[in-house]
Amino acid sequence: MSCHNLAVPAASVHRSARQRVASGAPGSKMALVASNLGVLLGDGAGGRILGLSVKARNHRVALRAGARVANPGTEVTPLLYVPPTVVIEPSVFAHLPAPTGEVSRVVPAGGGPAMLWGPGPAVESALKGELEPQGELEMPPETAHDVSTRRARFRAERSLLRRSGKRTDGVVSRTLNRPVSRVFSYLFLRAGLTAWHASVASLGIGLVCAYFTTQTSYLSMVIAGLLFQAASIFDGVDGEMARLTLRESKLGAKIDTMFDHMTYLACLAGFTIGWMAEGVGPVGVGLAVFAVVGVPLTLLHVLSFIRRYAPDASFVFLDTCVHRAARENDSPTLRLASSMFNLFRRDVFSAAFMLLTLSGSRELIVGLLVGGLVVSNLTLLLHRDRLVEAAASLHPAGARSALGPEPQSASGAASS
């Protein structure tokens, strides 16, 4: 048996001798640079957690944090040994104490199998039983998880799923969409599926929704509203799965955005076809033409801002910029735009669309859409300078690349 597959008992040191490492406690930790330390992963894949083996997940976490994944005998110092019965998160490195010449046990919050922390050679000696670790460190919650039993793995998965959302989630996403999307993320990952499958499922729901919008019955309208909301919920599944498996990528974000736009345009086309089939008056024709022409142009208008200033392809960045600009500038129109933009976030708009389909009035729905198009374009045209300032404070690198003084740099950013 390899030396780094040995179990490290957590209870062999009396509880009163333990050092407790509390987040933010003065002197209890140091700002460790993950690239200066190594991670030694115990033999064996361990159980599976959210679609990955424990060892594979810990390997990705270590690389994401910038740590070196060490092999036995490489004498990397300092070294964190992680057995296949513990899942670590990137935040664990920020809570490790300053390395000393001794080896310490490091246990997840609430106890469980122990990791080892200390000088590389000493850690390997402790794994061979040649050295007794001194003291025990208990990590804060949500830095490391015991996954030694089925019940412990379930608790760890629930903790990871609970934090799989995004900071930019709106109120509907937090209270309605995420609780449902996390269930599907869990099921998809357990089934061995990837974020790509979730993106395709979301697009499929959107296209089925588009079909029902072409129909003229009241029931078809209600079903379309429910499917549009379901597509919004599924829109969060691919991102959750990518974050849970540490597979986020710019390409994935672009594919997600492209599928969102395909859903919007397909539903708009289907909605217009269904409206024409019902029979529409002159006002309705005007609204329909405005919407059919305005939606693609507005998407392009917003996309040009996103590509120039945002860190990724998410359209939420513009919404964030509008709210930041409204807070920092005493402009009534910006404050009004900020309030209106809340209604046109994907999560809020989808829920509003679902509720409005109960009225059976296509005019009301298209009128809401046209109002959003007008607000979006006027905000970008009238307050662009303030939005750029807000974008610079949110993502300085993007603003520098877009507005840099050197023409060559600006052209390079535009071409990319």
QUILIN-V292418 format. One record per pair of residues at least 4 apart in sequence whose ideal C-beta (glycine too) atoms are under 7 Angstrom apart, sorted by sequence separation. I is the first residue (numbers start at 1). GAP is how many residues later the second one is. D is the distance in whole Angstrom. If there is no record, write none. Layout:
I:GAP:D
I:GAP:D
This chain:
1:4:6
13:4:5
32:4:7
48:4:7
52:4:5
53:4:7
54:4:6
55:4:6
56:4:7
57:4:6
58:4:6
59:4:7
60:4:6
61:4:6
70:4:5
82:4:6
88:4:5
91:4:7
92:4:7
107:4:6
108:4:5
118:4:5
119:4:7
120:4:7
121:4:6
122:4:6
123:4:7
124:4:7
139:4:4
148:4:6
150:4:7
151:4:7
152:4:6
153:4:6
154:4:6
155:4:6
156:4:6
157:4:6
158:4:6
159:4:7
160:4:7
165:4:5
169:4:4
171:4:6
172:4:5
173:4:4
174:4:6
177:4:6
178:4:6
181:4:6
182:4:6
183:4:6
184:4:6
185:4:6
186:4:6
187:4:6
189:4:7
193:4:4
195:4:6
196:4:7
197:4:6
198:4:6
199:4:7
200:4:6
201:4:7
202:4:7
203:4:6
204:4:6
205:4:6
206:4:7
207:4:7
208:4:7
209:4:7
216:4:7
218:4:7
219:4:6
220:4:6
221:4:7
222:4:7
223:4:6
224:4:6
225:4:7
226:4:6
227:4:6
228:4:7
229:4:7
230:4:6
231:4:6
236:4:6
237:4:6
238:4:6
239:4:6
240:4:6
241:4:6
248:4:7
250:4:6
251:4:6
252:4:6
253:4:6
254:4:6
255:4:6
256:4:7
257:4:7
258:4:6
259:4:7
260:4:6
261:4:6
262:4:6
263:4:6
264:4:6
265:4:6
266:4:6
267:4:6
268:4:6
269:4:6
270:4:6
271:4:6
272:4:6
273:4:6
274:4:7
276:4:6
280:4:3
282:4:7
283:4:6
284:4:6
285:4:6
286:4:6
287:4:6
288:4:6
289:4:6
290:4:5
291:4:6
293:4:6
294:4:6
295:4:6
296:4:6
297:4:6
298:4:6
299:4:6
300:4:6
302:4:6
303:4:6
304:4:6
305:4:6
306:4:4
310:4:7
316:4:6
317:4:6
318:4:6
319:4:7
320:4:6
321:4:6
322:4:6
323:4:7
324:4:6
325:4:6
331:4:7
332:4:6
333:4:6
334:4:6
335:4:7
336:4:6
337:4:6
340:4:7
345:4:6
346:4:6
347:4:7
348:4:6
349:4:6
350:4:6
351:4:7
352:4:6
353:4:7
361:4:7
362:4:6
363:4:6
364:4:7
365:4:7
366:4:6
367:4:6
368:4:7
369:4:7
370:4:7
371:4:6
372:4:6
373:4:6
374:4:6
375:4:6
376:4:7
377:4:6
378:4:6
379:4:6
380:4:6
383:4:6
384:4:6
385:4:7
386:4:6
387:4:6
388:4:6
389:4:7
390:4:6
391:4:6
392:4:6
395:4:7
396:4:6
397:4:6
398:4:6
399:4:6
400:4:5
406:4:7
407:4:6
408:4:6
409:4:6
410:4:6
411:4:6
412:4:6
13:5:7
32:5:6
48:5:6
49:5:6
52:5:4
62:5:4
107:5:6
118:5:5
125:5:4
126:5:4
139:5:5
147:5:5
169:5:5
172:5:6
173:5:6
188:5:4
215:5:3
242:5:5
243:5:6
275:5:5
280:5:6
329:5:6
343:5:6
344:5:5
359:5:6
404:5:4
22:6:6
63:6:7
70:6:4
82:6:6
125:6:4
146:6:5
147:6:5
242:6:5
342:6:6
343:6:7
404:6:6
21:7:5
46:7:6
47:7:6
62:7:5
107:7:5
116:7:5
126:7:5
306:7:7
310:7:4
391:7:7
392:7:3
21:8:6
45:8:4
46:8:3
49:8:6
68:8:6
106:8:6
165:8:7
212:8:5
280:8:7
326:8:4
356:8:6
391:8:6
401:8:7
402:8:7
45:9:7
46:9:5
70:9:6
105:9:4
106:9:4
122:9:6
147:9:5
165:9:7
169:9:7
188:9:7
275:9:7
306:9:6
325:9:6
326:9:5
343:9:7
356:9:5
45:10:5
59:10:6
106:10:7
116:10:6
188:10:6
242:10:6
44:11:7
105:11:6
106:11:5
116:11:7
145:11:4
212:11:5
213:11:5
306:11:6
388:11:7
402:11:6
212:12:4
306:12:6
326:12:4
353:12:7
356:12:7
401:12:4
103:13:6
104:13:5
165:13:5
275:13:6
302:13:6
305:13:6
41:14:5
104:14:6
145:14:7
103:15:4
209:15:5
212:15:6
322:15:6
323:15:5
80:16:7
102:16:6
272:16:5
302:16:6
322:16:5
41:17:6
116:17:6
142:17:6
239:17:7
41:18:6
101:18:6
164:18:6
209:18:4
238:18:6
99:19:7
103:19:5
208:19:6
209:19:5
322:19:5
99:20:7
103:20:6
117:20:7
272:20:6
78:21:4
96:21:6
161:21:5
164:21:7
86:22:6
205:22:6
209:22:6
319:22:5
39:23:4
103:23:5
268:23:6
58:24:5
161:24:7
268:24:7
65:25:5
161:25:6
205:25:5
206:25:4
235:25:6
64:26:6
67:26:7
86:26:7
205:26:4
319:26:6
61:27:5
86:27:5
268:27:6
39:28:5
41:28:7
61:28:6
65:28:5
85:28:4
103:28:6
105:28:5
344:28:4
38:29:7
39:29:7
55:29:5
58:29:6
61:29:6
86:29:6
104:29:6
107:29:6
109:29:6
157:29:7
202:29:6
205:29:6
37:30:6
38:30:4
39:30:6
40:30:5
54:30:5
57:30:6
58:30:5
83:30:5
103:30:4
104:30:6
109:30:6
265:30:7
34:31:4
35:31:4
39:31:6
103:31:7
104:31:5
105:31:4
106:31:5
107:31:5
108:31:6
109:31:6
264:31:7
265:31:7
34:32:4
35:32:7
38:32:4
40:32:7
83:32:7
102:32:5
104:32:7
105:32:7
107:32:7
109:32:4
202:32:4
231:32:6
34:33:4
54:33:6
82:33:5
104:33:5
106:33:6
113:33:6
201:33:6
202:33:5
81:34:6
112:34:3
80:35:6
81:35:4
113:35:5
202:35:7
340:35:5
4:36:6
108:36:4
112:36:6
198:36:7
202:36:7
5:37:5
80:37:5
108:37:6
4:38:5
5:38:4
38:38:3
46:38:3
49:38:6
108:38:5
261:38:6
337:38:6
4:39:6
5:39:6
40:39:6
42:39:7
45:39:7
46:39:6
78:39:7
79:39:7
198:39:4
199:39:4
228:39:7
42:40:6
44:40:4
78:40:6
79:40:7
97:40:6
112:40:7
198:40:4
2:41:5
37:41:5
38:41:5
39:41:5
40:41:5
41:41:6
42:41:4
78:41:6
79:41:4
37:42:7
42:42:5
77:42:5
81:42:5
337:42:4
37:43:6
39:43:6
77:43:4
195:43:4
198:43:6
76:44:5
79:44:5
95:44:6
75:45:5
95:45:6
75:46:5
81:46:7
195:46:4
92:47:6
194:47:7
195:47:4
95:48:5
188:49:7
333:49:7
334:49:6
184:50:7
91:51:7
92:51:4
72:52:7
91:52:5
92:52:5
181:52:5
185:52:5
189:52:6
195:52:7
334:52:7
89:53:6
180:53:5
181:53:7
184:53:5
188:53:6
89:54:6
213:54:6
89:55:7
177:55:6
181:55:4
185:55:4
189:55:7
88:56:5
177:56:5
181:56:5
185:56:5
199:56:6
203:56:4
206:56:7
210:56:4
214:56:4
257:56:4
87:57:7
195:57:6
199:57:6
202:57:6
206:57:3
210:57:5
213:57:4
322:57:6
329:57:5
86:58:6
87:58:4
178:58:6
182:58:6
209:58:6
213:58:4
216:58:6
257:58:7
325:58:6
34:59:5
86:59:7
177:59:6
181:59:6
185:59:7
203:59:6
207:59:6
210:59:7
211:59:6
214:59:5
215:59:6
253:59:5
254:59:5
86:60:6
87:60:5
199:60:5
203:60:6
206:60:6
210:60:4
214:60:5
253:60:5
32:61:6
86:61:7
206:61:7
213:61:5
216:61:5
253:61:6
325:61:4
32:62:7
85:62:6
216:62:5
250:62:6
325:62:5
328:62:7
85:63:4
173:63:7
32:64:5
322:65:7
325:65:4
29:66:5
321:66:5
324:66:4
29:67:7
30:67:7
4:68:5
29:68:5
30:68:4
3:69:7
28:69:7
87:69:6
321:69:4
324:69:7
2:70:7
321:70:5
324:70:6
23:72:6
321:73:7
21:74:6
302:74:7
320:74:6
8:75:7
291:75:5
298:75:5
305:75:6
21:76:6
164:76:4
287:76:7
301:76:6
4:77:7
288:78:7
291:78:5
295:78:7
298:78:5
164:79:5
284:79:6
287:79:5
291:79:6
294:79:4
298:79:6
301:79:6
309:79:7
164:80:5
287:80:6
290:80:5
38:82:6
309:82:4
40:83:7
287:83:6
160:84:6
311:84:5
310:85:6
309:86:6
275:87:5
311:87:6
310:88:6
309:89:5
309:90:6
271:91:7
13:92:7
54:93:6
309:93:6
308:94:5
10:95:6
8:97:6
10:97:5
49:98:6
47:100:6
10:101:6
46:101:7
10:102:6
10:103:6
10:104:4
49:104:6
8:105:7
8:106:4
47:106:6
49:107:6
50:107:6
8:108:6
49:108:6
50:110:6
235:111:7
232:114:6
232:115:6
19:116:5
21:116:5
18:117:7
19:117:7
21:117:6
23:117:4
17:118:6
18:118:4
19:118:5
20:118:5
21:118:6
22:118:6
232:118:4
17:119:7
21:119:7
18:120:6
3:121:7
6:121:5
229:121:5
13:122:7
228:122:6
229:122:6
4:123:5
13:123:5
3:124:5
3:125:5
228:125:5
229:125:4
228:126:6
225:128:6
226:128:6
225:129:4
225:132:3
224:133:6
222:135:5
221:136:5
222:136:6
51:138:4
50:139:5
221:139:6
51:141:7
218:142:5
168:148:5
168:152:6
177:170:6
173:174:4
170:175:5
172:175:4
172:176:5
170:177:5
170:178:6
172:179:5
64:182:6
61:185:7
60:186:4
52:193:6
50:194:5
51:194:6
50:195:7
